[in-house]
């Protein structure tokens, strides 16, 4: 290969690599993935959102037959989602069942993360358990599995003491590394793009099956979820039996 040709090829490969990195940063590092689900089996519909979804028309969302929404509240020890309060108020006013989620940082003590989330919540009532988002992507690779689980356990216990039930959101890799055999007592929200979700003993409570859904009232793609209950009546019963708040404040 001639030097000039090799140099041009190197420039092209570098440009493609840079473009790929920029795309991953812009898209949040997730590929647009989804799986079609059987609506006659999974009848309960939900979305999860954060500030990156922009302003949401929750009345339009509810009119599409969406039953629940999970709203990002916080991340790590100090970060708060800038649209949390507006999203929470809008979703409640539209009559949707509301839950919140916190992105868990592996290298931050669990107690510090629980304080951040509890302050963001400020005793707001919730219909669904507080979700702790546990993902290897975007997180520190230095800590051991045992250290991460220890921080998780601390956060879960302190949230319980603060009056909130919890659920863990993760993908299959996170489930096998952090949850199975360690945190099996915590309900599971699984991200999976196979149908069925393929978790042992079908133990999931929520299933996120799409990163690229379309729902009126939300500009652009939105995550889609369903509950592991057969009918809406069973979902209403779940809400009454598993409130997001363990006790009134």
Buried (B, 14 or more C-beta within 10 A) or exposed (E): EEEEEEEEEEEEEEEEEEEEEEEEEEEEEBEEEBBEBEEEEBBBBBBBBBBEBEEBBBBBBBEEEBBBBBBBBBBBBEBBBEBBBBBBEBBBEBEBBBBBBBBBBBEBBBBBBBBBBBEBBEEBEBBBBBBBBBBBEEBEEEBEEEEBBBBBBBBBBBBBEBBBBBBBBBBBEBBEBBBBEBBEEBBBBBBBBEBBBEBEEEBBBBBBBBBBBEBEBBEEBBBBBBBBBEEBEBBBEBBEEBBBBBEEE
